[in-house]
Amino acid sequence: MVMRTLCASFLLFLAVAAASAADLRVKVIDPQSTAVSGAQVSLFSDGKGAPLKIAITSAEGIATFADLSPGGSQIQVLAPGFAQQSEDVPAHSDVITIQLHLATASETVVVTATRTPASAEETGASVSTLENSQLETLEPIAADDAIRFLPGAVVNTTGQRGGLSSLFVRGGESTYNKVIVDGVAVDNPGETFDFGTLPLTQADRVEFVRGAQSTLYGSDAMTSVVQVWTRTGSTPVPELRFGADGGNFGTADGFASLSGANGRFDYNLFGDQFNSSGLGVNDAYSDSLAGANVGAALTNEIGLRVRVRHSDSYTGLPGEWNFNGYDPLVTPVTETGVTLPPGPMQPDPSESAHLNSLLGSVELTLAAPSGWRHRLTGFDYLYRYTDVNLNTNPYAYDDFPADEYDHINRVGFEYQGDYSERNWAHSTFGYRIENENGVVGDLLYPPSTSGQRLSQDAYLQQQLALGRLSVIAGGRFVHNSLYGNTGVPRVALTLLALRGGELFSGTRLRFSYATGFMEPALYQTFASLPNYVPNPGLLPERTRAFEAGVQQKFLAGRWALDATYFNNLFHDQIEAAPNQESYQGFPPDSLYQFFNVQQSLAHGAEVQLQGRIRTRWLLNTAYTYTSTQILEAPLCTPANFCDPVYASGNPLLRRPKHSATTLLSYLGTRWGGNLAGSFVGRRPDSDFDGLNINHAAGYVRVDLGGWYAINSRVTVYANVENALDRRYNEVVGYPALPLNFRAGFRFRIGGE
């Protein structure tokens, strides 16, 4: 009898415990009631202390918390591109739905500034974003068509579509930008990244962080980080999207994607083909893109994601030939000794470039134990570039035979851990190992340059929210097989000085100090004959950067005015000079070698106004003043055949003192549109061939775009670039496209 009573009591206890420890499902949706995947959902006990559990929403927008004890609790949602959202969990609820809201740009949750979801205004960094709805309206062919309209960005393209498109930020070199696509770095250390050959088809969002960020991202993050994410499938019924558009200059684009989510699995398979014949001789450009983003929730705590992206582009290179309407009447002599008569220059009819890149990554995430999140990523990036000009034209200017190639491969592994000690404290730490190897050379001038280096990085960052004061402090230690050890710190402070009211809705002060570094390019360290001497002791270029700013909000936070002063000291910059000693039978001064000798300064101010005119009308406009100067250039002497524009005391090339951007967007449910403007002032430049051209004139570029949903399945859209039909050079000698337009249709099948 006693045993029966004990067994019955035990079973009753188990039943009560099971009933009290229920599961909670949280569904996160956007303002259009579409599922939001990848949102960080934290469960707090009455919003205090350390989070009880942290989960990431699935492709269907669902986060599940198992075996919860009864009692008051609160949910906090951080989703990139939206405002932070917190809600109490109703008693005895097992399913709740949280609808996110759009925020002003300063309150939008971002990831890149801290490597974890955080409100932009609390990161202590200057951050700008382009959300999915804005990208669909802009319809950029490549990243340069979108980034040029973000605050602080100056884009210079050598020619038209497919021409080398470089980014200058806060006076830094075009090599000082870290570029990340789907978690994989796609820029080659020490080299300029070409934003004109990075297609944004199926891009979900873009984040652009200005300032030194080597603490979190290592080499190359000297003045900015640009990060792109691919869309994730989210609809239970498979969704097929496809479309095409066409325009002047022989432009045609076709694209398709198949995406969806079924239970614990999601997928997005996509492709794009773009072709354009361009404006004139040898100005064609084409790009083929194919990719996949596939994920699986193995359990409520463990997720697996695989991403693959392949891009293959071909670009005609007409070269430097049109000097903004100026035809230099000179008598140049080509390398072949053919003397040309005076007259206008001609484009190169035969030179071309081919870029083939492939990235892949496998990411495993674990949200356990309480307050912890782990991410393990393996990645591989292949870069194949060729520049061929075998049939030179004696009547084309500056036209030399070439058969150049860059074959670079980077493979590695990264671990990132996050721990929320309290609701006001968060730690991020990680380890990264990367092996880089490559071969660079010219088949017409053997031998090639080959090399390999191994980097191991460890980093740590602590975030504290102490009332009105937010503190972010961190550091990174790097051990490289070639240049040894280096370390970089960063500290950022943000203070809410005044809370304000309806009209003046809060005043926030911020300050940050950081250092950054950029590894030498492979061709600089492992330079080889017949032109260069290797320098295995070459060190990274470095920067010391600080910024201070103030943000004033207006009209209950709907508008924000930011003013920021920045100061960057670049040192140990790499330049080449004739080798002073004989080398393997070559006499002194007949070969070149790279050295860390140069130093320069860039400082200035950014003023940015952003807000919502109405619920769906967004405005982001900014002005940037940049002053630059070369402080030390000991190798730039006539004896070293150095162009005087690189001499000490001169401003840095292609950095305008004055620049401004404007992006006005309407993001409706039936139609959308945008007005984008970029003003770039006069800036120092050179033709580098004795024509005595020492600057590029300022210009204004205005783009228009819009779409209209005929019904839920068919959308018509159109885009106009350079709508004012201005004739200008972004880089001296390379004419930009005049007014050009595209129009087409998008179709959708399934997707319920």
Beta strands, then each sheet from edge to edge (+ up, - down):
strand 1: 22-29
strand 2: 40-45
strand 3: 48-56
strand 4: 62-68
strand 5: 74-78
strand 6: 85-88
strand 7: 95-99
strand 8: 109-110
strand 9: 118-119
strand 10: 126-130
strand 11: 153-157
strand 12: 165-169
strand 13: 177-181
strand 14: 184-185
strand 15: 203-210
strand 16: 224-230
strand 17: 239-247
strand 18: 251-262
strand 19: 265-276
strand 20: 285-297
strand 21: 302-316
strand 22: 352-366
strand 23: 372-389
strand 24: 402-422
strand 25: 425-442
strand 26: 449-466
strand 27: 469-480
strand 28: 484-498
strand 29: 504-518
strand 30: 541-554
strand 31: 559-578
strand 32: 592-614
strand 33: 617-632
strand 34: 658-667
strand 35: 671-680
strand 36: 683-684
strand 37: 695-696
strand 38: 699-709
strand 39: 714-721
strand 40: 729-731
strand 41: 734-735
strand 42: 740-750
sheet 1: 4+ 1- 7-
sheet 2: 3+ 2- 5+ 6-
sheet 3: 8+ 9-
sheet 4: 10+ 15- 16+ 13+ 14-
sheet 5: 11+ 12-
sheet 6: 17+ 18- 19+ 20- 21+ 22- 23+ 24- 25+ 26- 27+ 28- 29+ 30- 31+ 32- 33+ 34- 35+ 38- 39+ 42- 17+
sheet 7: 36+ 37-
sheet 8: 40+ 41-
end
